[in-house]
Amino acid sequence: MKYKENINKNIFRGYDIRGVYPNEIDEDTAYTIGLGFGSYIRSIGKVECIVGHDNRLSSDKLYHALIEGIKSTGIHIISLGLCTTPMYYYACLKLKIYSGVMVTASHNPKDDNGFKFAFDESGNCKGQEIQDFLAYILKKEFLKGEGEVREYDIHDEYVELFKSNLHFGSRRVKVVLDPGNGTSSIIMKELYSLFPIDIITINDVSDGNFPNHHPDPCVEDNLEQLKKKVIEEQADIGLSFDGDGDRMGMVSNSATFIPTDYFMIIVIRDIIHKVSKKEFLYDVKCSKSLSDEIEKLGGTSICYRTGNSYTKAKVRDADLPFGGELSGHVYFRDRWLGFDSGLYAGLRMLEILSHTNKTVDQLLEGINRYYATEELKFKSNDDIKFGIVEKVLEYAKEKGYEVLEIDGAKVLFEDSWALVRASNTGPNLTARFEARTKERLEEIQREFLTLMEKWNQ
């Protein structure tokens, strides 16, 4: 392995490093990132770090190349091997070693891979930090040394964390679980079997090819098998998890897709009277149904930019009891440690059901409902996508529209909103629309998609 002279700068994205293997990310890329990471954390006084990897077919190769790079800088490595991203997060907290790298591309297609990384206690690098890290790598001022690798198994301690955290009621809930052949497969059944739940599983063999469906549980099309199984088994709920296990998707007893913002409503209804600070964070993509409900319950809603690295840090820094984003990342801090775990989020939902005779659908009765699209994705070159968003902002301002600029362009109307963003995880533009009426939804969708199509050439 050698230093990657022509490292692809586009893989250094808004929340992590991510690209296609082996065209954009290969073993030399991983080794080079290891050289930079080890040198940088050593320069700020660190002597060791934690490294783990998901079950993608390329992850093991990239993992060992990364370790070789880090080791050659004199940093000692605690090697977790195959694990979910939440298991990696917990290892950092448990061992009080906050410098680390997780080899994963989360919910991206099977040929993608990447690196989530943290230098210190501030959490996963994001935004300008990632661009500064790229600049650091390009300088090639790497330190030399001979680090050691120590293997560590976080499994038993992670299981104990779940055992001590959840408290089920008298109702025994029937659940269908779909890890989508992702990394959650390695521990899901063991964790869920700790609790008084009737479990049915599908796609539960770990396979980085993701042969049954794309590993994103917050896209409804990926949950068709889960829906059918819920109806077939007359289950109370269906839960699905993404490729590295930090996100959860859900369908109700009637096989209705429940987006994350609706799941958050159920959680906030459950905990708002149990927490002293009644402030809750959500991202710009979430439905107005969520902010309406927080206000109806007497809480304070905080709208923030999208991105796991951003939202998790904000929930922690603002000392909030709970927050999340539409993509499926949620952060419990009422009695959990604040990191995002799809398996834990699913168990919290089952815990709520175990204390009531209501169905999931009934738990959502009485909320304000709007007509909304899913998050829409459009292929767009990384070199032009941010410029397109700027053009949308200029257009909206020229029209005299109210615009929220914390993340892309969120155009606010009295009866609706339109959001256009540049994806930070891939070469895409994303959009979402919501309105009080179906006619108004179609109107604003047509207005802004026409603009995007015209400029996205």
C-alpha positions in Angstrom: 0.0 0.0 0.0 1.2 3.5 -0.7 0.2 7.1 -0.4 -2.6 8.0 -2.9 -1.2 10.8 -5.0 -4.4 11.5 -6.9 -6.9 11.0 -4.1 -10.5 11.8 -5.2 -11.4 15.1 -3.5 -15.1 14.6 -4.1 -15.2 11.7 -1.6 -14.6 14.2 1.2 -18.3 15.1 1.8 -20.3 17.0 4.3 -20.6 14.4 7.1 -17.9 11.8 6.3 -15.8 10.3 3.5 -17.8 8.3 1.0 -17.4 7.0 -2.5 -17.6 4.0 -4.8 -15.2 1.0 -4.3 -12.8 0.6 -5.9 -13.1 3.4 -8.5 -13.2 6.3 -5.9 -12.1 4.6 -2.7 -9.6 1.7 -2.7 -7.0 0.3 -0.3 -4.4 3.0 -1.1 -7.1 5.6 -0.3 -7.8 3.9 3.1 -4.0 3.7 3.8 -3.6 7.4 3.0 -6.6 8.4 5.2 -5.0 6.3 7.9 -1.7 8.2 7.5 -3.5 11.5 7.8 -5.8 10.5 10.7 -3.0 9.0 12.8 -0.7 11.9 12.2 -3.3 14.5 13.0 -4.6 12.9 16.2 -1.0 12.4 17.4 -0.3 16.1 16.7 -3.2 17.1 19.1 -1.9 14.8 21.8 -3.7 11.5 21.3 -1.9 8.2 21.6 -4.7 5.7 20.6 -7.9 5.3 18.6 -10.7 2.9 18.0 -11.5 1.4 14.6 -14.4 -0.8 13.4 -16.1 -1.8 10.2 -19.5 -2.8 8.8 -20.4 -5.9 6.7 -19.9 -4.4 3.2 -17.9 -6.7 1.0 -15.1 -4.1 0.7 -15.0 -3.1 4.4 -12.6 -5.7 5.7 -9.9 -4.8 3.0 -10.3 -1.1 3.6 -10.3 -1.6 7.4 -6.9 -3.4 7.3 -5.4 -0.8 5.0 -6.6 2.0 7.2 -5.1 0.3 10.3 -1.8 0.0 8.5 -1.8 3.7 7.8 -2.7 4.7 11.3 -0.2 2.2 12.9 2.7 3.6 10.8 2.2 7.0 12.5 2.8 5.6 16.0 -0.8 5.6 17.1 -2.0 2.5 19.0 -5.3 1.0 17.7 -8.1 -0.7 19.5 -9.6 -3.0 16.8 -13.3 -3.8 17.1 -13.5 -5.7 13.8 -17.0 -6.3 12.5 -19.5 -4.3 14.4 -22.5 -1.9 13.9 -21.8 1.8 14.0 -23.7 2.2 17.3 -21.4 -0.5 18.8 -18.4 1.5 17.7 -19.9 4.7 19.3 -20.5 2.8 22.5 -16.9 1.5 22.6 -15.7 5.1 22.3 -17.8 6.1 25.3 -17.1 3.0 27.4 -13.4 3.1 26.9 -13.3 7.0 27.0 -11.3 7.0 23.8 -13.0 9.5 21.5 -10.6 9.4 18.5 -11.8 6.8 16.0 -12.8 5.6 12.5 -15.8 3.5 11.4 -15.5 2.0 8.0 -19.0 2.2 6.5 -21.2 3.7 3.8 -24.3 3.5 6.0 -27.4 3.2 3.8 -25.6 3.8 0.4 -25.6 1.2 -2.4 -23.6 -2.0 -1.9 -20.6 -0.8 -4.0 -20.1 2.3 -1.9 -17.9 2.6 1.1 -16.4 5.2 3.4 -15.2 6.4 6.7 -17.0 8.2 9.6 -14.3 9.6 11.9 -13.8 11.7 15.0 -10.6 13.3 16.2 -11.8 14.0 19.8 -14.7 14.4 22.2 -16.5 16.8 19.8 -17.8 13.9 17.8 -17.9 12.9 14.1 -16.1 15.4 11.8 -18.3 17.4 9.5 -18.3 20.3 7.1 -15.2 22.4 7.1 -13.4 20.0 9.4 -13.5 17.4 6.7 -12.2 19.8 4.1 -9.4 20.8 6.5 -8.6 17.2 6.9 -8.3 16.8 3.1 -5.9 19.8 3.0 -3.9 18.2 5.9 -3.6 14.9 3.9 -2.5 16.7 0.7 0.4 18.4 2.6 1.9 14.9 3.2 3.5 15.9 6.5 2.9 12.5 8.1 4.4 11.4 11.4 6.3 8.1 11.8 6.2 5.6 14.5 5.2 2.0 15.3 1.7 1.7 16.8 0.3 -1.5 18.2 -3.0 -3.2 17.4 -5.1 -4.6 20.3 -8.4 -6.5 19.5 -11.4 -5.6 21.7 -14.8 -7.2 21.8 -17.5 -4.7 22.9 -20.3 -7.3 22.4 -21.0 -8.3 26.0 -20.9 -4.8 27.4 -23.2 -3.5 24.6 -25.7 -6.2 25.5 -25.6 -5.3 29.1 -26.3 -1.6 28.2 -29.6 -2.7 26.6 -30.5 -5.0 29.5 -30.3 -2.2 32.0 -32.0 0.5 30.0 -35.4 -0.8 28.9 -38.4 -1.6 31.0 -41.3 -3.4 29.3 -44.9 -3.5 30.4 -47.4 -6.4 30.6 -48.4 -6.4 26.9 -46.4 -8.9 24.8 -45.9 -7.2 21.4 -45.4 -9.1 18.1 -42.8 -7.6 15.8 -41.3 -8.4 12.4 -37.7 -7.4 12.2 -35.9 -6.8 8.9 -32.2 -5.8 9.1 -32.0 -5.9 5.3 -28.9 -8.3 5.5 -27.0 -5.4 7.0 -24.6 -5.3 10.0 -27.5 -5.3 12.6 -27.9 -9.0 11.6 -24.9 -9.9 13.8 -26.6 -8.9 17.1 -30.3 -8.0 16.4 -31.9 -11.3 17.4 -29.8 -11.7 20.5 -30.7 -8.2 21.7 -34.4 -8.4 21.0 -34.6 -11.9 22.6 -33.7 -10.3 25.9 -37.2 -8.8 26.2 -40.7 -10.2 26.4 -41.4 -9.8 22.6 -42.7 -12.2 20.0 -40.1 -12.0 17.2 -40.4 -12.8 13.5 -37.3 -12.1 11.3 -36.7 -11.7 7.6 -33.5 -10.9 5.6 -31.6 -11.7 8.8 -28.4 -13.2 7.4 -25.4 -10.8 7.3 -24.6 -10.2 3.6 -22.9 -7.1 2.3 -24.4 -7.7 -1.2 -27.8 -6.6 0.4 -29.5 -9.2 -1.9 -33.1 -8.6 -0.9 -33.4 -4.8 -0.9 -31.5 -1.5 -0.8 -30.2 -0.9 2.8 -32.2 2.3 3.5 -35.2 1.6 5.8 -36.5 5.2 5.5 -37.4 4.7 1.9 -40.9 3.1 1.7 -40.1 1.1 -1.4 -37.5 -0.9 0.5 -40.1 -2.1 3.0 -42.4 -4.0 0.8 -41.3 -7.4 2.2 -41.7 -6.1 5.7 -45.2 -4.8 5.0 -46.3 -8.2 3.6 -44.9 -10.1 6.5 -46.6 -7.8 9.1 -50.0 -8.5 7.4 -49.3 -12.2 7.0 -48.2 -12.6 10.7 -50.8 -10.1 12.0 -48.0 -8.4 13.8 -48.3 -5.3 15.9 -45.4 -3.6 14.1 -42.5 -4.0 11.6 -39.0 -2.6 12.1 -36.2 -2.3 9.6 -32.6 -1.2 10.0 -30.0 0.3 7.7 -26.6 -1.1 6.5 -24.6 -0.1 9.6 -27.3 -0.2 12.1 -27.6 3.5 13.2 -31.1 4.1 11.6 -34.5 2.5 12.0 -37.6 2.5 9.7 -41.1 1.4 10.7 -44.4 0.1 9.5 -47.5 0.0 11.6 -49.9 -2.9 12.4 -51.8 -2.0 9.2 -48.5 -2.1 7.2 -48.6 1.7 6.9 -45.2 3.3 6.5 -44.4 5.5 9.5 -41.8 8.2 8.7 -39.3 9.1 11.3 -41.0 12.4 12.1 -44.2 10.6 13.0 -42.2 8.1 15.2 -40.7 11.1 16.9 -44.2 12.4 17.7 -45.0 9.0 19.4 -41.8 9.3 21.5 -42.3 12.9 22.5 -45.9 12.2 23.5 -44.5 9.4 25.7 -41.6 11.3 27.4 -42.6 15.0 27.5 -44.0 14.7 31.0 -41.1 12.6 32.2 -38.3 15.1 31.3 -37.5 18.4 32.8 -36.3 20.1 29.6 -39.1 20.1 27.1 -37.2 21.1 24.0 -36.9 18.8 21.0 -34.8 19.1 17.9 -35.7 18.0 14.3 -34.2 18.7 10.9 -35.5 20.9 8.1 -37.0 17.9 6.2 -39.4 17.0 9.0 -43.2 17.5 8.7 -44.9 20.5 10.3 -47.0 17.8 12.0 -44.0 17.3 14.4 -43.5 21.0 15.3 -47.3 21.4 15.7 -47.5 18.5 18.1 -44.5 19.7 20.2 -46.2 23.0 20.6 -49.6 21.4 21.4 -47.9 19.4 24.1 -46.4 22.6 25.6 -42.8 21.9 24.4 -40.4 24.0 22.4 -39.4 22.8 18.9 -36.0 23.5 17.4 -35.6 23.2 13.6 -32.0 22.5 12.6 -29.9 21.5 9.6 -29.9 18.0 8.2 -26.9 15.7 8.9 -26.3 13.1 11.5 -23.0 14.7 12.6 -24.7 18.1 13.0 -28.0 17.0 14.6 -26.4 14.6 17.1 -23.8 17.3 18.2 -26.6 19.9 18.6 -28.8 17.6 20.7 -25.8 16.9 22.9 -24.5 20.5 23.2 -28.0 22.0 23.9 -28.6 19.2 26.5 -31.9 18.1 24.9 -33.7 15.0 26.0 -34.5 13.8 22.4 -34.0 14.8 18.8 -33.7 13.4 15.4 -34.0 13.8 11.6 -36.2 12.4 8.9 -33.5 10.1 7.6 -33.9 7.8 10.6 -31.2 9.0 13.0 -32.7 9.7 16.5 -30.9 10.6 19.7 -32.3 9.6 23.1 -30.7 11.4 26.1 -33.5 10.9 28.6 -31.9 7.6 29.8 -29.8 6.5 26.9 -26.3 7.9 26.1 -27.3 10.1 23.1 -25.8 8.1 20.2 -28.0 6.9 17.4 -28.9 3.2 17.4 -31.6 1.8 15.2 -32.0 -1.3 17.3 -32.4 0.8 20.5 -34.9 3.1 18.7 -36.9 0.1 17.7 -36.9 -1.3 21.2 -38.1 2.1 22.7 -41.1 1.9 20.3 -41.8 -1.7 21.4 -41.5 -0.6 25.1 -44.1 2.1 24.5 -46.5 -0.4 22.9 -45.9 -2.8 25.8 -47.4 -0.2 28.2 -50.6 0.4 26.2 -53.4 -1.5 24.4 -53.3 1.0 21.5 -52.0 0.1 18.1 -49.3 2.2 16.4 -51.9 3.8 14.2 -54.0 4.7 17.2 -50.9 6.3 18.9 -50.8 8.8 16.0 -54.5 9.8 16.3 -55.1 13.5 16.7 -52.0 14.9 15.0 -52.2 17.6 12.3 -51.8 15.9 9.0 -50.5 17.4 5.8 -50.0 16.3 2.2 -46.3 15.6 1.7 -43.9 14.0 -0.7 -41.2 11.6 0.3 -37.6 13.0 0.2 -37.0 13.1 -3.6 -33.5 12.5 -5.0 -32.2 13.6 -8.3 -28.8 12.8 -9.7 -26.6 15.9 -9.9 -22.9 16.4 -10.5 -21.0 17.2 -7.3 -19.5 20.2 -9.1 -22.8 22.0 -9.8 -25.3 20.8 -7.1 -24.5 23.5 -4.6 -24.8 26.2 -7.3 -28.2 25.0 -8.2 -29.4 25.4 -4.6 -27.9 29.0 -4.7 -30.0 29.7 -7.8 -33.1 28.4 -6.0 -32.4 30.8 -3.1 -31.9 33.7 -5.4 -35.2 32.9 -7.2 -37.1 32.6 -4.0 -35.8 35.9 -2.7 -36.5 37.7 -6.0 -40.1 36.4 -5.7 -40.4 37.8 -2.1 -40.8 34.4 -0.5 -39.8 33.7 3.1 -36.7 31.5 3.1 -35.0 29.5 5.8 -31.3 29.1 4.9 -29.9 26.9 7.6 -29.7 24.0 5.2 -30.2 24.5 1.5 -33.3 26.5 0.6 -36.5 25.9 2.6 -39.2 28.2 1.2 -42.0 28.9 3.7 -45.5 29.7 2.7 -48.6 30.2 4.9 -50.1 26.9 3.7 -47.0 24.9 2.6 -43.2 24.6 2.3 -40.7 23.6 -0.3 -37.1 22.3 0.4 -34.3 22.0 -2.0 -30.9 20.8 -0.8 -27.6 19.4 -2.1 -27.0 16.0 -0.6 -23.9 15.7 1.5 -23.7 11.9 1.1 -23.7 11.5 -2.7 -23.9 13.2 -6.1 -27.6 14.2 -5.6 -30.0 17.0 -5.2 -32.8 16.4 -2.7 -36.2 18.0 -2.4 -39.3 17.6 -0.2 -42.7 19.4 -0.3 -45.6 19.7 2.1 -48.9 21.5 2.0 -52.4 21.6 3.5 -54.1 20.5 0.3 -53.2 18.1 -2.4 -53.7 20.8 -5.0 -51.3 23.2 -3.3 -48.7 20.4 -2.9 -48.8 19.7 -6.6 -48.5 23.4 -7.3 -45.3 24.1 -5.3 -43.8 20.8 -6.4 -44.3 21.8 -10.0 -42.8 25.2 -9.5 -39.6 24.1 -7.9 -39.0 20.9 -9.7 -39.2 22.8 -13.0 -36.4 25.1 -11.8 -34.3 22.2 -10.7 -34.7 20.4 -14.0 -33.8 23.5 -15.9 -30.6 24.1 -14.0 -29.5 20.5 -13.4 -28.0 20.0 -16.8 
